[in-house]
Amino acid sequence: MLPQTDRNPLLPVLMAFALGAMTAGADWLPPASLFWLPAALSAALTALTLLRWPQARAWFLTLLLPLFFLCGLLYTASFLSPKLPAHHLARLIQEKQEASLTGKLIRKPVFKNNKTHLILETDSLLFPSAQTPLATTGRVTLTVNTHLLKGLVPGQNYLVRARLSLPDKLATPGVFDYAGYLAAEEIMVKGWVASPLFIQPISSPAASSQPLSLPDTFFLERFRQQFEAFLYTHLTPGDAALYQALLIGDSSGLSPEVSEMYRATGIMHILAISGSHLVVVAFITTVFFRFLVNRFPWLLLRLPAAKIALSLTFPVLFLYTGFAGFQPPVLRALIMTGVFMTAILLDRQWSSLNNLAIAAFCILLANPLSIHTASFQLSFAATAAIILAMPRVAAWRPEKDNSSYWQTLRYLLISGLFISGAAFLATAPLALFHFNRISLVGPITTLVVTPFLCFWALPLGLTAILTQPFFPTLAVFLLKTGALGIDISHTLTAFFAWLPFASLWLPTPPIPLLILAGLLLPLIIQGKRLLPILALLACFALLLSGYTPLPRWHNNSAQISFLAVGSGSATVVEQSDNRVILIDGGGPPTGLFNVGERIIAPFLWRRQIRQVEQIILTHAHADHFNGLPWIIKIFQPKILWLSETSSQEPGFAALLLEAKRAGCQVRIAKAGEGLASGNKGIALTCLANLALVEGRDQDADRKTNPDSPNNRGLVLRLDNGDNTFLFPGDIEKDYEEYLFEKSGQLKADVLLMPHHGLDSSGSAWFMAAVKPRYCVVSTNKKEPFPPPQYRDSSAELFSTARHGSIFFLSNGKTIIAQPYHLATAGSPEAL
C-alpha cells in the first residue's frame, strides 16, 4: 500500500533530508558541530560504494539516507542562528527606546484591528542623545493606532520617529510564536508610532519621479495597493474584504465573524492564496493559450500545443505571485506548481510523489526553516494525499462510450468527496498540532463552496485585475458579478458552520501519535475492503482524540504553572490524579486578543488537558477574568468559585452568562472552606473572602478604596503534602491586616505576589508572615525588578515578563522551579 521507491527513487532520500531539517534545533540534540564528523564519514563511505557499483547498490542506498538526514540537519542548523552584522538594527536596539529612523516602505500598509501596520527596510538610525545618525540595515514593523493608508506608497523613503523594541520571546508553550513569525519575515525589531505626524516622506517613489523609466521592483506592490482601494470604492466592505484575501492575499479586511465562519467549516485555506488558486489560474491560462496556439498550424507542426501553452503559463503564474505580494506561502505554491509543470514538459508527470519531493527539496534549499511552518506542512500533506487517492479515483471512472450523464455526475461527486476527504485526513493531524481545531464538515464544505469561490469569483476577479487599468467600468461589472459567488459561499458557509459539532477543539497530539496517525493514512486512502478501512479510521480518530495521552514521568507530582499573560494573572493547577483547576484567567484588554483563546487554552491543549474541573476567580477585575468566558465555553468546568456575584465590572455579567449557558455551577467561597481536594494529599482552601468581611467599609482611615475589587477578593492556599502555595489576589496593604488572625496559615513555599508586584501591596508584616522560598510576579513590566518592597526578601524571585511562564513541580516533599525561558529538555513544560 505504500509508495514504490523504484518508481519514486528520490522520495526516500529527500524525505531523509526533510526529516533532518525538522530535527534541527531540537532541545535534546547536541550542538550541530558534533554532526560534521559523522556527515563526513557517511559521505566518504557512500562514495566508496560507488567504486563497486552495481554490486554495492544496496549499501549505497542504505548509506545515502543517513547522509541526507545529516545534510538536512546541518544545513538547517546554519539558518537557526544567523550572524547579524554589527550595524543591524536588532543589534542596536536592546530595550524599549525612542529613536528616529529612515527607510523604504517595502509593503503596502495593512489596516487591521483599528491599527495601521507598516514594514520598513531601514538605512539609518538616530537616538535622541546622539548627534549623527548611524548607518543600519534590517527590517522593522511599525504600528500606528489610526487608519493611515492614504499617502503611504511602497518604494518611498520615510523618516519615522518610533518607540522601538525587540519582539517578546515565546513565553508559554503552545502559544503562537510571534517573534519567530516575524523572524521568518526577516523582521527582528518592532516599533510603535505615537502619531501619524511622526511619519514623513523624504523622497518620491521611483516610478512617479521617472514616469518613462521601466517599472521598479515595487511596481506590483503599488498596484496591489491601488487595486485594494478600487475594491473598497466600488464594492460593499464585506465583498471587498473577501476579494482582497482571494486576489491579493491580504485577509486583514475580513471581519472576525466571517473569519470564524470559514475557520469553523475548515475552508479558511480557500481565502489564502495557495496551490489550489495557482492550479485554477494555471488551468484557465493554459486553456486560453492553447486556444491561441491552435490558431497557428505551422507552430503545431513543430511543437506540442499543450507544452507551448504550459510554457506560456508560468510567467503568468509568476506575475500572479507578485500580485499576491511574493508572500512565502504563495512562493512555495509557485515552486510546487512549477516543478509539476516542468515534469509535464519533460514527460515525467507520472512520478507524482517523486515530483512532490523535488518541490519540497527546492523550497527547503531556499529556506529550510519553512518545514516548521503550518502552511508548508499542510500544503504538502494535502497534495501527497491527493496523489495517493488518484489511482482509486481513476479506477472508478466510467467508460466514455457506455457512461450516461447521471453516471458521470455521480463519478464527479464521489471522486470529489473522496479527494476532499483524503486531503482532510492528511491535514487533520497537522491542523490539530498547530491550531487544535478540525472541522468535521470540512470535506463537504470544500466540495460545495470551492466552485463558487475558485471557479466563479476568482476567475472574474483575476479578469478584473487585467481590465481595471484600461476598462474600469468593465472591471466593476466583473467584480460585482463575481461577488454573487461570494454571497452564495457566505450563505453556504454560514449554514455548515451552524450545524452541531461542525468543528472540534482538541488537545495537541504528541509527536509519536502524529507519526502513528501518518503511517495509517496510506493504508486508509488506498484500502480496498470496507471493514479494515473502518477499523483503521477508528484507530486514526482515537490517536487524535486526546483520549490516548502519553504517560508522564511525574505521575505522582502536581504541577503549578504561572502563565505569562502580560498584565493579568492565570495559574493552572494540575493534580497528580490529572484533575485540573484554573485560578484566574485574565490579561490586558487589547481589542480582539482574547487571553483565554490565545494563551491559556493553547497551554492546556499542549498539556493534553481536555477539561478544567474548577475555575476560581480571586476577584472581579477584568485582568483576572476577561479570558474565562472562552475557557468556560470550551473546557466546560463543573464549578466557578467567586468572591461575589454583584460586581459591576465590565464583562463580569458576560462571565456569569457564559457559566449559565455551560451549566457551570456558580458558588461564593467562604473563609475556611475547602474548594478542592485530591486523593493524594492535595487541598485548596479559601483563607479569606474579603467581600464577606463585616464592617470592612466603616474604617475611614484607610487610604485605599474599600469598593475596589482588589480588596473584595479571595485569598487562597494550596497544600500538596508539605508544599504550600499562596494566592492573595490583588489585596492591598490596608486590607492585609484582615489576614492577621490567619498569620499562621500564611506561611508558604511559593507566593504569587499580590497586585502584580506593585508597591500598593506586600507590606513588611505580610512578607514576614509568608516567608516564601519563591516569589512569582505576574506582570508585563520588566522593570523594576525585583520590586522595591521585595528586595530585602531572601526568596528567589521570578517575573513572567522576564522569565516567561513559571512552572513548579511538587511531589509533596520537594519543589522544583523552572522558568520557561531557561527551560531545557526534560523540564516540566517539555513533558
RAJOVEN-V771118 format. One record per backbone hydrogen bond with DSSP energy under -1.0 kcal/mol. NH is the residue of the N-H (numbers start at 1). CO is the residue of the C=O. If there is no record, write none. Layout:
# RAJOVEN-V771118
NH/CO, NH/CO
This chain:
# RAJOVEN-V771118
11/8, 14/10, 15/11, 16/12, 17/13, 18/14, 19/15, 20/16, 21/17, 22/18, 23/19, 24/20, 26/23, 29/26, 34/31, 35/32, 36/33, 39/35, 40/36, 41/37, 42/38, 43/39, 44/40, 45/41, 46/42, 47/43, 48/44, 49/45, 51/48, 53/50, 56/52, 57/54, 60/56, 61/57, 62/58, 63/59, 64/60, 65/61, 67/63, 68/64, 69/65, 70/66, 71/67, 72/68, 73/69, 74/70, 75/71, 76/72, 77/73, 78/74, 79/76, 88/85, 89/137, 91/88, 93/89, 97/164, 99/162, 100/126, 101/160, 102/124, 103/158, 104/121, 105/156, 106/119, 110/117, 112/115, 115/112, 116/144, 117/110, 118/142, 120/140, 121/104, 122/138, 123/102, 124/102, 125/134, 126/100, 130/127, 134/125, 136/123, 137/87, 140/120, 141/189, 142/118, 143/191, 144/116, 146/144, 155/105, 156/153, 158/103, 159/200, 160/101, 161/198, 162/99, 163/192, 164/97, 165/190, 175/172, 178/176, 181/177, 182/178, 183/179, 184/180, 186/183, 187/182, 190/165, 191/141, 192/163, 193/143, 198/195, 199/196, 200/159, 202/157, 209/205, 210/206, 213/210, 219/216, 222/218, 223/219, 224/220, 225/221, 226/222, 227/223, 228/224, 229/225, 230/226, 231/227, 232/228, 233/229, 234/230, 235/231, 240/236, 241/237, 242/238, 243/239, 244/240, 245/241, 246/242, 247/243, 248/244, 250/244, 254/251, 259/255, 260/256, 261/257, 262/258, 263/259, 264/260, 265/261, 266/263, 267/262, 270/267, 271/268, 278/274, 279/275, 280/276, 281/277, 282/278, 283/279, 284/280, 285/281, 286/282, 287/283, 288/284, 289/285, 290/286, 291/287, 292/288, 293/289, 294/290, 295/292, 296/293, 300/296, 301/297, 302/299, 303/299, 308/304, 309/305, 310/306, 311/307, 312/308, 314/310, 317/313, 318/314, 319/315, 320/316, 321/317, 322/318, 323/319, 324/320, 325/322, 326/321, 331/327, 332/328, 333/329, 334/330, 335/331, 336/332, 337/333, 338/334, 339/335, 340/336, 341/337, 342/338, 343/339, 344/340, 345/341, 346/342, 347/344, 348/343, 351/348, 352/350, 355/351, 356/352, 357/353, 358/354, 359/355, 360/356, 361/357, 362/358, 363/359, 364/360, 365/361, 366/362, 367/363, 370/367, 371/368, 372/369, 373/370, 377/373, 378/374, 379/375, 380/376, 381/377, 382/378, 383/379, 384/380, 385/381, 386/382, 387/383, 388/384, 389/385, 390/386, 393/389, 394/390, 395/391, 396/392, 408/404, 409/405, 410/406, 411/407, 412/408, 413/409, 414/410, 415/411, 416/412, 417/413, 418/414, 419/415, 420/416, 421/417, 422/418, 423/419, 424/420, 425/421, 426/422, 427/423, 428/424, 431/427, 432/428, 433/429, 434/430, 435/431, 438/504, 440/502, 441/502, 442/439, 445/441, 446/442, 447/443, 448/444, 449/445, 450/446, 453/449, 454/450, 457/452, 458/453, 460/456, 461/457, 462/458, 463/459, 464/460, 465/461, 466/462, 467/463, 468/464, 471/467, 475/471, 476/472, 477/473, 478/474, 479/475, 480/476, 481/477, 482/478, 483/479, 486/482, 487/483, 488/484, 489/485, 490/486, 491/487, 492/488, 493/489, 494/490, 495/491, 496/492, 497/493, 498/494, 502/499, 504/438, 506/436, 508/605, 514/510, 515/511, 516/512, 517/513, 518/514, 519/515, 520/516, 524/520, 525/521, 526/522, 533/529, 534/530, 535/531, 536/532, 537/533, 538/534, 539/535, 540/536, 541/537, 542/538, 543/539, 544/540, 557/554, 558/810, 559/574, 560/808, 561/572, 562/806, 563/570, 565/563, 568/566, 569/623, 571/583, 572/561, 573/581, 574/559, 575/579, 578/575, 581/573, 582/614, 583/571, 584/616, 585/624, 586/569, 590/588, 593/590, 598/594, 599/595, 600/595, 601/596, 603/599, 604/600, 605/601, 606/602, 607/603, 608/605, 609/604, 612/635, 613/580, 614/580, 615/639, 616/582, 617/641, 621/619, 624/621, 626/622, 627/585, 628/625, 631/627, 632/628, 633/629, 634/630, 635/631, 636/632, 638/613, 639/613, 640/665, 641/615, 642/667, 652/649, 655/651, 656/652, 657/653, 658/654, 659/655, 660/656, 661/657, 662/658, 663/660, 664/659, 665/638, 667/640, 669/642, 672/686, 673/670, 675/684, 676/684, 678/682, 683/719, 684/676, 685/717, 686/673, 687/715, 688/715, 690/713, 692/689, 696/693, 698/695, 708/705, 711/708, 712/709, 714/618, 715/688, 716/727, 717/685, 718/725, 719/683, 720/723, 721/681, 722/812, 723/720, 725/718, 726/750, 727/716, 731/728, 733/760, 735/732, 736/733, 738/735, 739/736, 740/737, 742/739, 743/740, 745/742, 748/770, 749/724, 750/724, 751/774, 752/726, 753/776, 755/729, 757/754, 758/755, 761/758, 767/763, 768/764, 769/765, 770/766, 771/767, 773/749, 774/749, 775/796, 776/751, 777/798, 790/787, 791/788, 793/790, 796/773, 798/775, 800/777, 803/799, 804/800, 805/171, 806/562, 807/818, 808/560, 809/816, 810/558, 811/814, 816/809, 818/807, 820/805, 821/803, 822/819, 823/820, 827/824, 830/827, 831/828
